[in-house]
C-alpha cells in the first residue's frame, strides 16, 4: 500500500505496513504484520500526527510528499513516544528543519531523553488547542494508556479522534484502511489481543480516559495501529469499554500443561463437564504449545478460566507458570476460576494456582482437584464436576 489515502478532503493516512517484524515489542507474535498509522492534515499549515518506526521512514516521507508536494511540515503532533510511533522523528526533522513538535510536558521531557531534541517545541497542556487554519486540534492527556505521556488529539472540524494506541490492534492493513473495507472479525480479535497483551494492565486508566472524552462528538477514530473506524466508531468504543471493565463473555478458557498425559486426561474430563453444563464457547490451550499472547486474549474475552498444571521442581510446570505470571502482571480480574493438577512425590502446583485464582477471580470454584500421579475414575469424575460448576457459575453471571 504505497500511497496516501484520504480520510476526508484534507486529512490523509500516511502510515506504513510492517510485514517483516515477527515479534511486536520482541514479545508478541504478529504473523500478519502490523501497521504504523500516521496522519497528515493539510490546512493553512501542515500538521502531521505521529510518525512511524525508523526503518519505515522512506515510505512514510514519500506519502507526505504525495499529499503535500512542495510544502513544509509546520507541526508534528506527538501523541506517544514509543519508538514504533516516534522512531522517525529525528529523520523527519532533518527533512523539515523548521518543523515544530507539539507535545505535553511529559512528552517534551522524554523527547530530550530519547532523541536529544530540545528546540522548536510547543508544549500543550490537557485540554489546550492548536488552530492550523479551519482545523482546530484539541489535546487530551490519557496518562498510562499505556505510557505516562500518552495523549489523544481531537479534530473538532471533522470529529476525528486520533486515538494513539487506544482502539488499535495487530495486523497489517491489506489494501483497505477503513472498518468498512477490512475483515472486521479478524481485527476485533487482534485489537483484543493487543489490548490484553499491552494495554490491559491499565484498564482503570482506560476508563478514566473514557470519562474525559464523554460527550465528545467522535465521528471517526484514527488509531496508531489497525483500521480506521469511519462507519461505526461506536462499535469499537463499546468493545473497549467492555474489555476495560473486565466484562467477560459467556464462555470458558481451559489452559493446561502436561508432561506425560496425566494432566491432559484431567483436562479432557474438565472440558466434558463444561460442555455438559451447556457452554459451547470453550477454548482449550496447551500452555507448552500455544504462545501466551493468544491465551491472554482468550482469558480476557471469556468469564470462565480453568487452569491445570503438574508440579515441576516444586513449582508450576514452567509454561503454565510463565502464563500465570503474565496474567498477574496484566491484572486480569472478575473471572470465575477453577484449578486442577497432579504431582509425583510433592504437590505445589495446585497451591500456586489457588493463590493466582484468589487474585484474579470474582469467584474461585471449590474444590480444587489434585491427584498424585495418574487420575483414576473418581478423580476424573471430580474433574467433570469442576467443569460443570465453573460453567454453571458463568451462565448464572450472564443471567442464562
N, C-alpha and C positions, 0 to 999 in steps of 0.2 A: 504494500500500500504506500507507494512513493508519491503521494500527492496530499496536499492540504484539503480539508473537507469543511464546508461551511456549516456552522450551527445556525446562523442567521445571516442577515445581509452583510454584517461586518464583524462577525466573530467566527474564527476558524480553529479547527483542530489541527495542530502542527506536531502531533505526537509521533511516536515510532513504536514498532513492534520488535520485541526481542524473542527470537525463536531459537537461540543457541545456548542461553543460560539454562543449566539443568536444575539448579537449586536456588531458590529465592532466599536471600539472606544467608546463603550457604547452608540452609537447613531444609527448606520446604520444597518438595518436588514440583516442578512446573512442566510436565510433559508436553503441554500445548502452549508453552511460552507465556509471555505477559506483555501487556502494552504499558508504555510510559506516556501518559497523556499530558500534553501541554497545549496552551491555547493562545491565540493572538487576536487582539481587538484593534480594529482599525478605526480611528477617530481623528480628531484634531491632533491628538498624539497617539502613538502606537504603544500599546501595552501588551506584554507577554505575561501569561500566568504560568509560572513554574517552568522548569527546563526538563531535561532528560538525563539519563545515565551518560557519563562522559564518553563511553565508546560509541554512543549513538548520535554524537553531536552533528556529524556531517549531514545526515538525513534530516535532522531537526532544523538546521540552518537553511537547508535547501527549501523546506516548506515555508519558513518565514519569508524568504526571498520570493517565493512564488506569489504570496498574498500581498506583500508589501515591497514590490520592486522599487529600488532606488530610495527607499525611506529608511530612516534610522529607527531603532527601538528606543523609545524615550523612557519607558518604565518596565522594569521586571518585578512583578509581584511574586514574592516567595512565601508560599503557604506552608512549606515544610522543607526542612533541610536534610532529610535523609538522602544519601548520595544517589539513589535511583531517580530522584527528582531535582537534585541540586548539582550533580556532578559536572554539568556543562556550564555552570555559572561563570567560572573564570575564562573559559573559551569564548562565551558569548560577549563578555566584557571586552575581550581583545578585539572582537569584530566591531562592537559598538561602544567605543571608549567613553562616550558622553552619557551612556545609559545610567539611569538612577535606579537603585534597588530599593524596593518597598518591603518592609517587614516590621513586625512588632519588636519591642525592646529585647526579648529573648532571642529573636532571630538575628538581630544586629550583633548581639554578644557572640552567638555561635558562628556567624559569618567570619568573624575575625579568627576564631579558634580553628575553624575548618579550613578556610581558604586565605586567611590573612587579608581579607577585604575590610577596609576601614573608611573609604571615601565614597562620596556621592550616594549616601544612604538617606532614605526617607523613613523615619520612624513613625509608625502609626499605632495608636492605642485602640483598645477594644471599642468598637462602635464608630470609629472615625471613618471618614470617607475621602475619596480622591476623585475629582472630576477630570476627565480627559477629553471632554467635548460633550456630546449628548449623553455619553455613558457616565454614570456615577457608580463607583465601586465602593462598597461598604465592607469593612473588615471586622470579622467576629473571631475572637480568640477561642479556641477549644482545647485548652491545655490537657495533655495526656491522652489525646485521641490522635495519635498514640505517643507523641513526643511532647516535651514541655512547651515548645514554641509553636505547636500546630495551630493553624487558623484556617478559616474558610473565607472566601471572597464572594460577595453577592452583587451582581449587576442588576440594579433596580430597573434599568431601562428595558431589559428583556426578561427579567425574572429568572436569570440563570444563576445557579449556585455552583461555584467552583469549589468542590467539596473536599479537596485534598484526598487523603486515603479513605475517608468515610465513603461508604457505598461502593467502594472499588473492590475488584477481585482479580484472581489469576486468570490467565487465558489471553493469548494474542487475539487481536481483532481481525477476523477473516473476511476482508472485503468491505463489510459494513461496520459502522461505529455506533449506530443507534439501537435502542431496545426493540424497535420495530423492524430491524434488519438482521438481527442475530438470533442464535439459538438460546432463547431466554432460560429454559430449564438448565442447560449446561452452565450458563453464567450465574444463575442463582446458586447452584452447588458450589461454584468456585468463589463466589462472593462470600458465602457462608464459611468456606474453608479458609479464606483469607481472614475473615472476621475472627473466627475461633482460634486460628493459629497465631494471629498477630495483635488484633485489637481487643479480643475478648476479655483479657485481663482487666481492661479499662472500661468495662461495661457501665460502671457507675458514672464515669466521666462522659460516656456517650449519652446517657440520659440527661446529664447537665447541659450538654450541647443541644439536645432536642428542646430543652426548656428555653434556652437563649434564642432559638430560631422559631419558637412558637409564634404564629401569626404572620410570619414572613411569606409572601406570595411566591412560592417556588414553582416555576413553570417548567424548568429544565434542570437536571442535575448532571454536572460535568465533573466526574471524579478523576483522580490521578491514575487509576488503572481500570481497565474493563470498559463496558459500554456506557454510552451517554444516554440518560433516561429522558427522552423528549415526549414519548407517547403517554407514559404512565409513571411519572416520578413518585407518585404516592404509593405505588406498589413496593418499590424498593425501600422507601422510608418506613412503611408498615413492617416489612420484614426485619429491618434493622432495629426498629423499636422493640419488636418481639424478642429478637435474639439478645438484645442488651438487657432485657428484663429476665433472661433465663427462662423463658416460657417454652418448654419443650413440646413437641408434637406427640401425638399418641403413637408410641412405638417403643421398641426395646433394642438397645445395643448390647450385644453379648461378646465380650472380649475374653480370650483365654490364652494361656501358654501351656504347652505340653511337651515333655521330653520323650516319653515312651508310650504315649497314647492313653494313659490312665485319666489325666485331667481332660483330655479330649472326649473320653467316654462320658464323663460327668457333664461336660458342656452340651453334648447331644441330648442328654436327658433333660437338662435345664431348658434347652430350646424347645423340646417337645412339650414341656409344661407351659411355656409361654403361648404356644400356638393353641394348645388345648383350651386355654382360658379365653381365647377369642382375639388375640392380636396377630395380625398377619404382617405388619410392618416390623420385621426383625432383621437386624444387620449383625452378622457374625464375623468377627475378625480374629485371626491368629496373630497375636502380637509379634511373633517372631518373623512373620512374612508380610505383614501389611505395614506400610510406613505410618508412624503415629499421626502425621498430618491428616490422613483420611479418617482415622479413628476419632481424633479430637473433633473433627467436623461432625461426625455422626453422633457423638456424645452430646454435642451442643444442640443437635436437631431434635433428638428424642428424649422424652422424660425418663424412660426406664434405662438403667445401666446395671449390668451384671458382669462382674469380673471374677475370673478364676485363675489360679496360679499354683504350681507346685512350689514347695520350699526348695531353695537352691542356695547352698552355702549360708544357711541360717538367715535367709532373706527371701525376697520375692525372686522368681525367675527373672533374669535381667531384662528381657524385652518388656515384660509386664511392669517391672519396677521403673523402667525408663518412662513408660507411658503414664504411670501413676504420678511420677514426679512432675511431668509436663502438665497433667490435668490440675495438679495442685497449684503449679505456677500460674496457670490460666484462670484460676479461681472459679471453676465450674461450680454452679450452685443449683439448688432447687430440683434435685433429681431423686427418684425412687431407686435405691441402690441395694443390690443383693451381692453376696460374695460366696465363693466356694474354693476349695483347694485340697491338695493332698500332700503328703510328706513321707519321708522314709523313716529316719531314726529320730528326727526332731522337727516339730512343726512351728513355723514362724510366719508363713505366707498369709494365712487367714487373719492372724492378729494384725499384720500390717495393713491388709485390705480393709479390715474393720475400722482402723484408725482413719484411713482415707475416706471411707464411707461417711463417717461421722462429720467430716469437714465439709463435704460437698452435698450431702443429702438433706432433703426436707424430710425424707422417711428412709430409715435403714430397716430392711426386711430381715427379720429373725425367723429361724436361727440361721447363722452361717453354717455351711455344710463343709465338714472337714473329715478326711479319712486317711488312714495310714496305708501307704502303697496303693493297692488296687481297689476300686469301688465294687461292692457286691450289690445284690438285688435291692437290699433295704436302703443302701446309700443312694442308689440310682433313683429309687422312688422318692427319697427325700429331695433329691435334685429336681425331679419333676415338680414336686410340691413347691420348691423355691421359685421355679419359673412361673408356676400358676399364680403364686401370691404376688410376685412383682407385677405380673400382667394385670391382676385384679386391681391392685392399687393405682396403676397407671390409668386404667379405664375409669376407675372411680374419680380420679383427679380431673379427667376430661368430662365427667358427667355422663359417661356412657353406661 
